[in-house]
């Protein structure tokens, strides 16, 4: 299956960001992609006051995203913000398109490197997968990449690919951590990981709020053996990748880490004769 990762820089205007998403979705569909993935915070960039722009999944922004996907005949995954019951928002991925309608709320919040996402964002609780053309995809967001158990949960649910939209924070060593973590999650869950970051705002020529995790670029697709199959630079780019689901089976036969696990829920599995 051909998938597309749209590495772009979103700004503070949700309507302008939707127009950019529509253009990129059309380009991806014309290139033969069946699924196009946009970064975390595709609705509006971090550093913006999120509560005033957050909308429910049946609101106008999500409705326009559904129209874009339907018009192009492809599945679109994009990051948005939805109201949470406690007055905060949730950091949500909406997956929509022919035969697909699902959402994932980011489980692991970015309370690290001096940023406290949990001040304004409520955590999700559900592991979510979607099926596109007979291929199962797990959904994860940015900081989730530091938690291998989520990616193994995707594998246990039958996923061959994890989609990882991000808005990665810049800083010393952060690019190296991003690439290392994506490759490690692919290898220790033996599945494909398609990781799409916001493009570096400086490389995009876009002014965004300072001191917020607004992306560094360097999106990549890692195979189930942990090797990098496709990668992008710092600036805006549409990255195309052909994902071979059968390779997952082949790698799992050679690297049987899922089958060989002995820890389950923090305790050693009891083996019965």
C-alpha positions in Angstrom: 0.0 0.0 0.0 1.2 3.5 -0.8 0.9 6.0 2.0 1.9 9.7 2.1 3.3 11.7 5.0 2.7 15.4 4.6 5.4 17.3 6.5 4.2 20.9 6.7 4.1 23.8 9.1 0.8 24.8 10.4 0.1 28.3 11.8 -2.4 29.9 14.1 -5.4 30.0 11.7 -7.4 26.7 11.4 -9.0 27.7 8.2 -5.7 28.4 6.4 -4.4 25.1 7.8 -7.4 23.3 6.3 -6.6 24.9 2.9 -3.1 23.6 3.1 -4.3 20.1 4.1 -6.7 20.1 1.1 -3.9 20.9 -1.3 -1.6 18.3 0.2 -4.3 15.6 0.2 -5.0 16.2 -3.5 -1.2 15.9 -4.3 -1.0 12.7 -2.3 -4.1 11.2 -4.1 -2.6 12.1 -7.5 0.6 10.3 -6.5 -1.4 7.1 -5.8 -1.5 7.2 -2.0 -4.5 5.5 -0.3 -3.8 7.2 3.0 -2.2 10.6 3.8 -1.0 11.5 7.3 -0.6 15.0 8.6 1.3 16.1 11.7 0.1 16.5 15.2 -1.5 20.0 15.7 -2.5 20.2 12.0 -5.5 22.1 13.1 -3.5 24.9 14.8 0.1 25.0 16.0 1.3 24.7 19.6 1.9 28.0 21.3 -1.7 29.0 20.4 -4.4 29.2 23.0 -6.0 25.9 22.4 -9.3 26.1 24.3 -10.9 28.8 22.1 -10.2 26.9 18.8 -11.0 23.4 20.0 -14.0 21.8 18.4 -15.9 18.6 18.8 -15.6 15.8 16.3 -18.9 16.8 14.8 -17.8 20.4 14.5 -17.0 22.4 11.3 -13.3 21.8 11.2 -13.6 18.0 11.4 -16.5 18.2 8.9 -14.3 20.0 6.4 -11.6 17.3 6.9 -14.1 14.6 6.2 -15.1 16.5 3.0 -11.5 16.8 1.9 -11.0 13.0 2.4 -14.2 12.1 0.6 -13.5 14.4 -2.3 -10.0 12.9 -2.8 -11.2 9.3 -2.2 -8.4 8.7 0.4 -8.2 8.2 4.1 -6.8 11.3 5.9 -5.3 11.3 9.4 -4.7 14.7 11.0 -4.1 16.2 14.5 -6.7 18.5 16.0 -7.9 19.6 19.4 -11.3 18.7 20.9 -13.0 19.9 24.1 -12.4 17.7 27.2 -15.0 17.4 30.0 -12.7 18.9 32.6 -12.3 22.2 30.8 -9.0 21.3 29.1 -8.8 20.0 25.5 -7.8 16.6 24.1 -5.0 16.2 21.6 -6.9 14.2 19.0 -6.1 12.4 15.8 -9.0 12.2 13.4 -8.9 9.4 10.9 -11.5 9.7 8.2 -12.2 8.7 4.6 -13.8 5.9 2.6 -14.8 3.2 5.1 -12.9 4.8 8.0 -14.1 7.0 10.9 -12.1 6.9 14.1 -10.3 9.2 16.6 -7.4 8.7 19.0 -6.7 10.9 22.0 -3.0 11.2 22.9 -2.3 9.0 25.9 1.1 10.2 27.0 1.3 14.0 27.5 4.5 16.0 26.9 5.4 17.0 30.4 9.1 17.1 29.6 11.9 19.5 28.5 10.3 22.3 30.4 6.9 22.0 28.6 3.7 20.9 30.5 1.2 19.7 28.0 -1.1 18.4 30.7 -1.7 22.0 31.9 -4.1 22.4 29.0 -4.6 18.9 27.6 -6.3 16.0 29.1 -4.9 12.5 28.4 -6.6 9.8 26.4 -7.1 6.2 27.6 -7.9 4.0 24.5 -5.6 2.2 22.1 -7.0 2.8 18.6 -6.5 1.0 15.3 -8.1 1.5 11.9 -8.4 -0.7 8.8 -7.6 0.7 5.4 -7.9 -1.6 2.4 -7.4 -4.7 4.6 -4.3 -3.2 6.4 -4.5 -2.4 10.1 -2.9 0.8 11.4 -2.3 1.8 15.0 -2.5 5.5 16.0 0.0 7.2 18.2 1.1 10.8 18.7 4.5 12.4 19.2 5.5 11.8 22.9 3.9 8.4 22.7 7.0 7.3 20.8 8.9 7.1 24.2 6.5 4.4 25.4 7.1 1.0 23.6 4.1 -0.7 25.3 1.7 1.3 23.1 3.4 0.1 19.9 3.3 -3.4 21.1 -0.4 -3.0 21.9 -0.9 -2.0 18.3 1.0 -5.2 17.2 -1.1 -7.3 19.6 -4.3 -5.8 18.0 -3.1 -6.9 14.6 -1.6 -3.7 13.3 1.1 -3.9 10.7 1.8 -0.2 10.8 1.8 2.5 13.4 1.1 6.1 12.2 2.9 8.7 14.4 2.0 12.3 13.7 4.2 14.7 15.8 5.1 18.3 16.5 8.5 17.5 17.9 10.2 20.0 20.1 13.5 21.4 19.0 16.7 21.3 21.1 20.1 19.8 21.5 20.0 16.1 20.5 16.3 16.1 19.8 16.6 15.2 16.1 18.8 12.2 17.1 16.3 11.1 19.7 13.4 11.4 17.2 15.1 9.2 14.7 16.4 6.7 17.3 13.0 6.3 19.0 11.0 5.8 15.7 13.4 3.1 14.6 13.4 1.5 18.1 9.6 1.3 18.2 9.5 -0.3 14.8 12.1 -2.9 15.8 10.7 -3.7 19.3 7.1 -4.1 18.0 8.3 -5.5 14.6 5.9 -3.3 12.6 6.2 -0.3 10.2 6.3 3.1 11.8 5.3 6.1 9.7 6.3 9.2 11.6 5.4 12.6 10.2 6.6 15.7 12.0 5.7 19.3 11.5 8.3 20.9 9.2 10.8 23.2 10.8 9.1 26.6 10.8 12.3 28.4 9.9 12.7 26.2 6.8 9.1 26.8 5.9 9.3 30.5 6.3 6.3 30.5 8.7 6.1 32.6 11.8 4.9 30.5 14.8 4.7 31.2 18.5 8.2 30.9 20.2 9.1 28.4 22.9 6.6 25.8 21.8 7.1 22.3 20.3 6.4 23.4 16.7 8.4 20.7 14.8 11.9 20.1 13.4 11.0 18.1 10.3 12.9 14.9 9.4 9.8 12.7 9.0 10.7 9.1 8.4 9.3 5.6 7.6 11.0 2.7 9.5 10.5 -0.9 8.4 9.7 -3.7 10.9 13.4 -4.5 11.1 14.1 -0.9 12.4 15.8 0.3 9.2 14.9 3.7 7.6 13.1 3.2 4.3 12.2 6.8 3.6 13.1 10.1 5.2 12.6 13.9 4.7 14.7 17.0 5.4 13.8 19.9 7.6 11.4 21.8 5.2 8.0 21.1 3.8 7.8 17.8 1.9 5.4 15.2 0.8 7.0 11.8 1.6 5.6 8.8 -0.3 6.2 5.2 0.9 5.1 1.8 -0.2 4.4 -0.4 2.8 4.8 -4.2 2.4 2.6 -5.8 5.0 4.0 -9.3 4.2 7.4 -8.1 5.4 6.0 -7.8 8.9 5.2 -11.5 8.9 8.7 -12.3 7.6 10.5 -10.2 10.2 8.4 -11.6 13.0 9.5 -15.1 12.0 13.1 -14.1 12.3 12.9 -11.6 15.2 10.3 -13.2 17.5 10.3 -10.6 20.3 6.5 -10.5 20.5 6.2 -14.3 20.8 9.1 -14.5 23.2 7.8 -11.9 25.7 7.6 -13.2 29.3 6.5 -10.0 31.0 2.8 -9.2 30.9 1.3 -6.5 33.1 4.5 -6.1 35.1 4.7 -9.8 36.0 6.3 -12.9 34.5 3.7 -14.9 32.5 2.7 -18.2 34.1 3.5 -21.0 31.7 1.3 -24.0 31.7 2.1 -27.4 30.3 
